[in-house]
Amino acid sequence: MAKSEKVGAKAHEPKSEDQEGASGHGNGTVESQGAKKRKQPAPSEPNKQPRRSSRHAPKSETSPSQVFKFLISKEASKLCIPSDEANAISEDAKLRTYTNSTAAFSPFEELLCAVILSRPISHRLGLRSIRTILNSPYEFISPKAIKEAGSEKRHQALWDAKTQHKQKTVEELELLADAFDGEGKDSVGLEHVRKEGEYDVEAERNILRKSVKGLGQTGLDIFFRRIQWTWSAAYPFIDNRTAASLDKIGLPSDAEELQKVLNEVWSDINDTVKGKDEDEAKRKAFVIALERAVGADLESKTDEVLAEAGKI
């Protein structure tokens, strides 16, 4: 059975551990760094997560530093993505895929991906859908592109992706395009969302939730897990789904503790991850580690990752 991240009725109870959208982006942590530490929301708010550590993770002789360094390496990628995604990348180096750590998606593209991955479909089908619609001949990379494609082409894209819930996904793409296509809106960069929310993460989440019909906590958690390397106010963020995967792989599931591991190994990996500056590069490395931890979990490759990391 394939896996997804879809959250069920209860944030801490995965509906299906085979789906990224079905196994749980529960309540996450949203923390920001800067001159002032922003007061955290009350525990009942959706972006607050209880402080957690890795002390209940599976016993392993592999250290968190070894695991982090391996996750950032090229060798880790093949263990953290479905085989068809790996094959597609090997056949076309220029293919835009969700799991390609060198591919820079716009905020709109990240939101589109989050909508797809939060659907109750397998992670494998979600990734296939993303690489189908973001590449030629569809290239649904903006609200304008989605709208101009027309109904027939939008439906054909999902048929070509050989995914499930095609009609519902098409409807969600149309709603997403409608939400961000209009005068005064930054339809690709979503900067108007940030300005309206005054760069406050919880405000941004509320704006996106109200703007996009059907976008729930799972989709928002997927979006903010990824966008934090460019939207620095959202960093560091670890949602419940990712925290569970980090626990399994022997890494801290608390954002600040994982930052400490990143800083410890930075001198060994700083040539691997690039950004506009060191701070952005570190945020990107943080995101790559999260994505690959979740990927290894979804692919049932956690033990293999630990074994390879132990060789470092």
URWOUR-V982304 format. One record per residue. N is the residue number from 1. RES is the residue in one small letter. PHI is phi in whole degrees, 0 to 359 (none if undefined). D_LAST is the distance of its C-alpha to the last C-alpha in Angstrom with 1 decimal. Layout:
((N RES PHI D_LAST) (N RES PHI D_LAST))
This chain:
((1 m none 31.6) (2 a 278 29.9) (3 k 245 28.6) (4 s 215 29.8) (5 e 251 29.7) (6 k 298 33.5) (7 v 277 34.6) (8 g 267 37.4) (9 a 295 40.3) (10 k 249 38.3) (11 a 301 35.3) (12 h 263 33.2) (13 e 242 34.3) (14 p 303 32.7) (15 k 287 35.4) (16 s 207 33.1) (17 e 286 29.4) (18 d 267 29.5) (19 q 232 30.4) (20 e 294 28.8) (21 g 283 32.4) (22 a 253 33.4) (23 s 232 30.8) (24 g 101 31.1) (25 h 279 30.9) (26 g 275 32.7) (27 n 296 33.6) (28 g 254 30.9) (29 t 258 30.2) (30 v 238 31.6) (31 e 229 31.0) (32 s 235 31.8) (33 q 241 31.1) (34 g 163 33.6) (35 a 297 36.4) (36 k 236 37.6) (37 k 272 35.8) (38 r 289 37.6) (39 k 299 39.0) (40 q 282 37.2) (41 p 294 39.3) (42 a 297 40.8) (43 p 305 38.7) (44 s 282 40.9) (45 e 285 40.0) (46 p 295 37.6) (47 n 256 34.9) (48 k 258 34.5) (49 q 238 31.8) (50 p 302 31.8) (51 r 296 29.1) (52 r 230 26.3) (53 s 230 23.2) (54 s 265 20.3) (55 r 291 21.8) (56 h 261 23.1) (57 a 290 19.9) (58 p 304 19.0) (59 k 294 17.7) (60 s 206 14.1) (61 e 280 12.0) (62 t 283 9.1) (63 s 279 9.9) (64 p 304 11.5) (65 s 297 9.6) (66 q 296 6.2) (67 v 297 8.7) (68 f 298 10.5) (69 k 298 8.2) (70 f 291 7.5) (71 l 301 11.2) (72 i 281 12.3) (73 s 284 10.8) (74 k 297 13.4) (75 e 296 11.7) (76 a 287 12.1) (77 s 305 15.8) (78 k 294 17.0) (79 l 272 16.0) (80 c 247 17.8) (81 i 226 21.1) (82 p 298 24.0) (83 s 298 24.3) (84 d 290 27.5) (85 e 292 26.0) (86 a 298 23.3) (87 n 295 26.1) (88 a 297 28.3) (89 i 292 25.7) (90 s 293 25.2) (91 e 280 29.0) (92 d 216 29.7) (93 a 295 27.2) (94 k 268 29.8) (95 l 297 30.1) (96 r 272 29.9) (97 t 231 27.8) (98 y 292 26.8) (99 t 266 23.1) (100 n 280 22.8) (101 s 293 21.0) (102 t 269 23.0) (103 a 278 26.3) (104 a 261 28.3) (105 f 269 30.8) (106 s 288 33.9) (107 p 305 34.6) (108 f 296 37.2) (109 e 297 34.8) (110 e 297 32.4) (111 l 292 35.3) (112 l 301 36.5) (113 c 297 33.0) (114 a 296 33.1) (115 v 299 36.6) (116 i 293 35.6) (117 l 288 32.4) (118 s 272 34.5) (119 r 289 36.9) (120 p 282 37.0) (121 i 232 35.4) (122 s 294 32.1) (123 h 300 29.1) (124 r 299 29.2) (125 l 292 32.8) (126 g 298 32.2) (127 l 294 29.7) (128 r 295 32.1) (129 s 299 34.9) (130 i 297 33.1) (131 r 289 32.3) (132 t 287 35.8) (133 i 279 37.7) (134 l 268 35.7) (135 n 247 36.1) (136 s 300 39.2) (137 p 265 41.9) (138 y 263 41.6) (139 e 51 39.5) (140 f 279 40.4) (141 i 261 38.7) (142 s 203 41.5) (143 p 304 44.5) (144 k 299 46.8) (145 a 296 45.0) (146 i 294 45.0) (147 k 292 48.7) (148 e 290 49.8) (149 a 296 48.2) (150 g 85 50.9) (151 s 300 50.9) (152 e 298 50.8) (153 k 290 47.8) (154 r 296 45.9) (155 h 293 46.7) (156 q 297 45.8) (157 a 301 42.3) (158 l 287 41.6) (159 w 294 43.2) (160 d 295 41.0) (161 a 286 37.9) (162 k 54 39.2) (163 t 256 38.4) (164 q 255 40.3) (165 h 53 42.7) (166 k 299 43.5) (167 q 299 46.7) (168 k 296 45.2) (169 t 293 42.3) (170 v 300 44.8) (171 e 299 46.8) (172 e 291 43.9) (173 l 297 43.1) (174 e 295 46.7) (175 l 295 46.8) (176 l 296 43.7) (177 a 297 45.4) (178 d 298 48.6) (179 a 292 46.9) (180 f 239 45.6) (181 d 251 48.2) (182 g 176 51.0) (183 e 298 52.5) (184 g 82 50.7) (185 k 251 47.4) (186 d 272 44.2) (187 s 293 43.6) (188 v 254 40.1) (189 g 279 38.7) (190 l 56 40.3) (191 e 295 41.0) (192 h 296 44.3) (193 v 294 42.5) (194 r 293 40.6) (195 k 293 43.9) (196 e 297 45.8) (197 g 274 43.3) (198 e 54 43.2) (199 y 59 39.4) (200 d 261 39.3) (201 v 299 36.7) (202 e 296 38.9) (203 a 294 41.8) (204 e 297 39.9) (205 r 299 38.9) (206 n 295 42.6) (207 i 297 43.8) (208 l 295 41.5) (209 r 298 42.4) (210 k 285 46.1) (211 s 282 45.8) (212 v 246 44.2) (213 k 298 46.0) (214 g 91 43.7) (215 l 278 40.7) (216 g 251 39.6) (217 q 297 36.9) (218 t 300 34.3) (219 g 297 34.8) (220 l 295 34.8) (221 d 295 31.6) (222 i 298 29.9) (223 f 299 31.5) (224 f 286 30.5) (225 r 299 26.9) (226 r 272 26.7) (227 i 286 29.4) (228 q 295 28.1) (229 w 281 26.1) (230 t 251 29.6) (231 w 264 31.9) (232 s 298 30.5) (233 a 295 32.9) (234 a 276 31.2) (235 y 268 27.8) (236 p 267 26.0) (237 f 228 27.0) (238 i 227 25.5) (239 d 273 27.9) (240 n 297 28.2) (241 r 298 26.9) (242 t 290 23.7) (243 a 301 23.5) (244 a 296 23.8) (245 s 292 20.8) (246 l 296 18.7) (247 d 303 20.0) (248 k 296 19.0) (249 i 263 15.3) (250 g 85 15.1) (251 l 252 15.7) (252 p 300 18.9) (253 s 262 21.8) (254 d 268 23.8) (255 a 302 23.7) (256 e 291 23.9) (257 e 292 21.2) (258 l 291 18.8) (259 q 301 20.0) (260 k 297 19.0) (261 v 296 15.4) (262 l 303 15.8) (263 n 295 17.5) (264 e 295 14.9) (265 v 259 12.2) (266 w 304 14.9) (267 s 296 14.8) (268 d 271 11.4) (269 i 241 12.5) (270 n 295 16.3) (271 d 274 16.6) (272 t 273 15.4) (273 v 244 18.1) (274 k 249 21.7) (275 g 206 24.7) (276 k 298 28.1) (277 d 209 26.9) (278 e 297 23.9) (279 d 299 25.1) (280 e 293 25.4) (281 a 298 21.9) (282 k 294 20.5) (283 r 297 22.7) (284 k 295 21.5) (285 a 298 17.8) (286 f 301 19.0) (287 v 295 21.0) (288 i 301 18.3) (289 a 298 16.1) (290 l 298 19.4) (291 e 300 20.4) (292 r 284 17.3) (293 a 296 17.2) (294 v 295 20.9) (295 g 299 20.4) (296 a 298 17.9) (297 d 295 20.5) (298 l 296 23.4) (299 e 270 21.9) (300 s 56 21.1) (301 k 243 17.5) (302 t 302 16.0) (303 d 298 15.1) (304 e 293 13.4) (305 v 298 11.3) (306 l 298 10.3) (307 a 295 9.7) (308 e 290 7.4) (309 a 296 5.6) (310 g 293 5.5) (311 k 276 3.8) (312 i 287 0.0))
